[in-house]
Amino acid sequence: MKKISVAIVALSKEQIKELREEIGQTGVATVMAEVSDYCTSTSDWATRQLVDAEPELIVIDIGESAAGLQTLQVIHTALPNARLLVTSSVSDPQLIIELMRAGVREFLPSPLTQDALLQAFNRYIAEKVRSHRHTQTRSKRGKLYCMMSAKHGSGATTVAVNLAGIIAARSGQRTALIDLDRPLGDAAAYLNVKPNFTVTDALAFDHVIIDLPTNVDEDQVKVLTRHVAATLVVLTPELPAIWRTERLLTYLTGLHAADKVRIILNRSTRSDEISDADIERLLRMPLYCKLPNEYGPCIKAINSGTLLENTNTKQLNKSLVSLASDIAGLPGIEGKRGLFGMLLKPSMGGTNA
């Protein structure tokens, strides 16, 4: 275990020597600096020594001098993150109150023993561990993926629900699905479940699929597109959907969010009147993935509240697995390229690969 870095402040070399020996014998700390003078300002020699050493904890013997209180105030100002531990032969309650006001975390009566020091160090270590765990928990955020569509009925919710299910099943990680189409979102109904978590809860998951409404709020889009790993824009091979998607992409480009866009062509067939090349030309962006038109199994899955993997799809579920593997980086599953539902191009935004 890495030892605690400690500095010593005391008026005599004898006091510093005694404190150094006691600190060393605890086995959990090492002395980084020794100052045998009181600190009078944040720029004096004694204070600069402490600042240069950047100790985690400073042991200060203030003796019986009133100048010791000023020293504490100077040190706390210069090193606000250092833990101040004071020892003194004076144990007046009013003095201890003043010490706490000056930023002192612990007061230990003098003469300072090795056992008392070790207990104080262990309390610091325990608090540091708790703080680290708390910081990790607070800072942990799921990898976000937004699902968007410019036209109702494009199947974006079906894609979102099944991607979330595939990622959860195959990654073994906590996966959340957030339906922001308030107040009439369908995602929960597709799975025949009732939501048990808030949005705040969901953001602590490893993967978060966000199903956005077609009339999403601009401020909401700005926040989400700044933090997402990918924005999946779903459309069908029909002219109104393509026109509306082109306007959506222009809008996202204006928000500087087009670099994370992936175009998903849903319900694609070999007999589509509008070719892939025409769609890419109109959108000025390459298709990222094509999902085959298997409408019957989709309706069956929706009506039964299950995922597509539980229905008899010929190619659609395999295509979704390939897509989920690519965007979430699932190990051991390689996305295929080629016909229906396979990843077509490793594209980023509007650049052709």
C-alpha positions in Angstrom: 0.0 0.0 0.0 1.3 3.5 -0.8 2.3 5.4 2.3 0.7 8.6 3.4 2.9 11.7 2.6 3.3 13.7 5.8 5.0 17.1 6.7 6.1 18.1 10.2 5.9 21.6 11.7 7.5 22.2 15.1 9.7 24.9 16.7 12.6 22.7 17.7 14.8 20.1 16.0 14.3 17.8 18.9 10.5 17.9 18.5 10.9 17.3 14.8 13.2 14.3 15.4 10.7 12.8 17.9 7.8 13.3 15.6 9.7 11.9 12.6 10.6 8.7 14.5 7.0 8.2 15.8 5.6 8.7 12.2 8.1 6.3 10.7 7.4 3.6 13.2 3.7 3.6 12.3 4.7 2.0 9.0 1.9 3.7 7.0 3.4 7.2 6.5 6.6 8.8 5.2 7.9 12.3 6.1 8.2 14.6 3.0 9.1 17.9 4.6 10.2 19.3 8.0 9.7 22.9 9.0 11.2 24.2 12.3 9.6 27.6 12.2 6.1 29.1 12.3 4.4 30.2 9.0 3.7 33.9 9.0 2.4 34.2 5.4 1.6 32.1 2.3 4.8 33.3 0.7 7.4 32.9 3.4 10.1 30.3 3.3 8.5 27.9 5.8 5.1 27.9 3.9 6.9 27.4 0.5 8.6 24.3 1.8 5.2 22.8 2.7 3.6 23.8 -0.6 6.5 22.3 -2.6 6.2 19.0 -0.7 2.4 18.8 -1.3 1.8 16.5 1.7 -1.5 14.8 2.3 -1.3 15.3 6.0 0.6 17.9 8.2 1.5 17.2 11.8 1.9 20.5 13.7 3.1 20.9 17.2 1.8 24.3 18.2 3.3 24.2 21.7 1.9 26.9 23.9 2.4 29.9 21.6 -0.5 32.0 20.2 1.5 32.2 17.0 0.7 28.6 16.4 -2.9 29.5 15.6 -1.8 32.0 13.0 0.5 29.3 11.5 -2.5 26.9 11.1 -4.5 29.6 9.4 -1.7 30.3 6.9 -1.1 26.6 6.2 -4.8 26.0 5.7 -5.0 28.8 3.2 -1.9 27.7 1.3 -2.8 23.9 1.4 -6.6 23.7 1.7 -6.6 20.0 0.8 -4.0 18.9 3.3 -5.4 17.3 6.5 -4.1 19.2 9.5 -3.3 17.2 12.7 -2.3 19.3 15.7 -0.6 18.2 18.9 -0.2 20.4 22.0 0.2 20.1 25.7 -2.6 22.6 26.1 -6.0 21.0 26.0 -8.2 23.9 26.8 -11.7 23.4 25.1 -11.7 27.0 23.8 -8.4 26.4 22.1 -9.6 23.2 20.5 -12.7 25.1 19.1 -10.3 27.8 17.7 -8.2 25.0 16.1 -11.2 23.5 14.4 -12.2 26.9 13.1 -8.7 27.2 11.6 -9.2 24.0 9.6 -7.7 21.4 11.9 -9.2 18.0 11.5 -7.8 16.3 14.6 -6.3 17.3 18.0 -4.0 14.9 19.8 -2.6 15.7 23.3 1.2 15.9 23.7 3.4 14.0 24.2 2.2 12.3 21.0 2.4 8.5 21.0 2.9 6.1 18.1 -0.4 4.5 18.8 -2.3 7.8 18.8 -0.6 8.7 15.5 -1.4 5.3 13.9 -5.1 5.6 14.8 -5.2 9.1 13.3 -3.5 7.9 10.1 -5.9 4.9 9.9 -8.9 7.2 10.2 -7.5 9.3 7.4 -6.9 6.3 5.2 -10.5 5.0 5.8 -12.0 8.4 5.0 -9.9 8.6 1.8 -11.1 5.1 0.7 -14.7 6.1 1.3 -14.3 9.3 -0.5 -12.7 7.5 -3.5 -15.5 5.0 -3.7 -18.1 7.8 -3.4 -16.4 9.8 -6.2 -16.3 6.7 -8.5 -20.0 6.1 -7.9 -20.9 9.8 -8.5 -18.8 10.1 -11.6 -19.8 6.8 -13.1 -22.0 7.4 -16.2 -23.3 4.9 -18.6 -22.3 4.9 -22.3 -25.2 6.7 -23.9 -26.8 5.9 -27.3 -29.6 8.1 -28.7 -32.3 6.7 -30.9 -33.9 9.3 -33.2 -36.4 9.4 -36.1 -37.7 12.2 -38.1 -41.0 10.5 -38.9 -43.5 8.6 -36.7 -43.8 4.9 -37.5 -40.2 4.4 -38.6 -39.6 1.7 -36.1 -37.1 3.6 -33.9 -38.7 2.3 -30.6 -38.6 -1.3 -31.8 -34.9 -0.9 -32.7 -34.2 0.8 -29.3 -36.0 -1.9 -27.3 -34.2 -4.8 -29.0 -30.8 -3.2 -29.0 -31.1 -2.7 -25.2 -32.2 -6.3 -24.8 -29.3 -7.6 -26.9 -26.7 -5.5 -25.2 -28.0 -6.5 -21.7 -28.0 -10.2 -22.6 -24.7 -10.4 -24.4 -22.6 -8.0 -22.4 -23.6 -9.1 -18.9 -23.6 -5.4 -17.9 -26.3 -3.2 -16.5 -28.3 -1.8 -19.4 -31.0 0.8 -19.2 -33.7 1.9 -21.7 -35.0 5.5 -21.3 -38.2 6.5 -23.2 -38.3 10.3 -23.4 -41.4 10.4 -25.5 -43.5 11.8 -22.7 -46.2 11.3 -21.6 -47.1 8.6 -24.1 -43.9 6.6 -24.7 -44.3 3.0 -25.9 -41.0 1.4 -24.8 -42.4 -0.1 -21.5 -45.5 -1.4 -23.3 -43.3 -3.1 -25.9 -41.7 -5.1 -23.1 -44.8 -5.4 -21.0 -43.1 -3.9 -18.0 -43.6 -1.0 -15.6 -40.6 1.4 -15.1 -38.9 1.0 -11.7 -36.1 3.5 -12.1 -35.7 7.2 -12.6 -33.5 8.8 -15.3 -30.9 9.5 -12.6 -30.8 5.8 -11.7 -30.4 4.9 -15.4 -27.4 7.1 -16.0 -25.4 4.9 -13.5 -25.8 1.9 -15.8 -23.1 0.7 -18.1 -25.1 1.1 -21.3 -28.1 3.5 -21.8 -30.3 3.5 -24.8 -32.4 6.7 -25.0 -35.5 6.6 -27.2 -36.2 10.2 -28.3 -39.5 11.6 -29.6 -39.7 13.1 -33.1 -40.5 16.5 -31.6 -37.5 16.5 -29.1 -36.7 19.8 -27.3 -33.7 21.6 -28.7 -32.0 22.1 -25.3 -32.5 18.4 -24.6 -30.8 17.5 -27.9 -27.9 19.8 -27.2 -27.2 18.1 -23.9 -27.7 14.6 -25.1 -25.7 14.8 -28.3 -22.8 16.2 -26.4 -22.5 13.1 -24.2 -23.7 10.2 -26.4 -21.4 7.7 -27.9 -23.6 7.5 -31.0 -26.9 8.9 -32.3 -28.8 6.3 -34.3 -31.2 8.0 -36.8 -33.8 5.5 -38.1 -35.7 5.9 -41.3 -37.6 3.8 -43.8 -37.1 3.8 -47.6 -39.9 6.2 -48.5 -39.6 9.7 -49.8 -41.4 11.5 -46.9 -39.2 9.8 -44.3 -36.0 10.6 -46.3 -37.0 14.3 -46.7 -37.7 14.6 -43.0 -34.5 12.8 -42.1 -32.5 15.2 -44.4 -33.9 18.1 -42.4 -33.1 16.4 -39.1 -29.5 15.9 -40.2 -29.2 19.5 -41.2 -30.6 20.4 -37.8 -28.1 18.2 -36.0 -25.2 19.6 -38.2 -26.2 23.0 -37.0 -25.8 21.8 -33.4 -22.4 20.4 -34.2 -23.7 16.9 -33.5 -23.5 15.2 -36.9 -20.2 13.5 -36.2 -21.8 10.9 -34.0 -24.8 10.2 -36.3 -25.3 6.6 -37.7 -28.0 6.2 -40.3 -30.1 3.1 -39.9 -32.3 2.1 -42.8 -35.2 0.1 -41.4 -37.7 -2.2 -43.2 -35.4 -2.5 -46.2 -36.2 -5.0 -49.1 -34.7 -5.9 -52.4 -37.6 -4.4 -54.2 -37.3 -0.9 -52.7 -38.1 1.8 -55.3 -35.5 4.2 -53.8 -32.0 2.8 -54.0 -29.4 3.0 -51.2 -27.3 5.3 -53.5 -30.2 7.6 -53.9 -30.8 7.8 -50.1 -27.2 8.5 -49.5 -27.2 11.2 -52.1 -30.2 12.9 -50.7 -29.0 12.7 -47.1 -25.4 13.5 -48.0 -24.4 10.8 -45.6 -23.7 7.1 -46.0 -26.0 4.4 -44.6 -24.5 2.7 -41.6 -26.8 -0.3 -41.3 -29.8 -1.9 -43.1 -32.5 -3.8 -41.2 -34.7 -6.1 -43.2 -38.4 -5.8 -43.4 -39.9 -8.5 -41.2 -43.0 -6.7 -40.1 -44.9 -9.8 -39.0 -42.4 -11.0 -36.4 -42.1 -7.4 -35.2 -45.8 -7.1 -34.5 -45.9 -10.5 -32.9 -43.1 -9.5 -30.5 -44.8 -6.2 -29.7 -48.2 -7.8 -29.0 -46.6 -10.4 -26.8 -44.3 -8.0 -25.0 -41.1 -9.9 -25.9 -37.9 -9.3 -27.8 -37.4 -10.3 -31.4 -35.0 -13.0 -30.4 -38.0 -14.9 -29.0 -39.8 -14.8 -32.4 -39.1 -16.6 -35.6 -37.2 -13.9 -37.6 -35.2 -14.9 -40.6 -32.6 -12.2 -40.5 -33.7 -9.2 -38.5 -32.6 -10.3 -35.0 -29.2 -11.3 -36.4 -28.9 -7.9 -38.0 -29.7 -6.2 -34.7 -27.1 -8.3 -32.9 -24.6 -7.2 -35.4 -25.5 -3.6 -34.9 -25.5 -3.9 -31.1 -22.1 -5.5 -31.2 -20.7 -2.7 -33.2 -22.0 0.3 -31.3 -21.4 -1.3 -27.8 -18.2 -3.0 -28.6 -19.5 -6.4 -27.3 -16.6 -9.0 -27.1 -16.7 -12.1 -29.2 -19.4 -10.8 -31.6 -18.2 -9.5 -34.9 -20.5 -7.3 -36.9 -20.9 -8.6 -40.4 -21.0 -6.5 -43.6 -23.1 -7.0 -46.6 -26.7 -7.4 -47.4 -29.7 -6.7 -45.1 -29.1 -5.5 -41.6 -25.4 -5.8 -41.8 -23.0 -3.0 -41.1 -22.4 -1.3 -44.5 -19.7 1.2 -43.8 -17.5 2.2 -40.8 -18.6 5.8 -41.3 -18.4 8.8 -39.0 -20.8 11.6 -39.6 -20.9 12.7 -43.2 -17.6 11.2 -44.4 -17.6 8.2 -46.7 -15.3 5.4 -45.7 
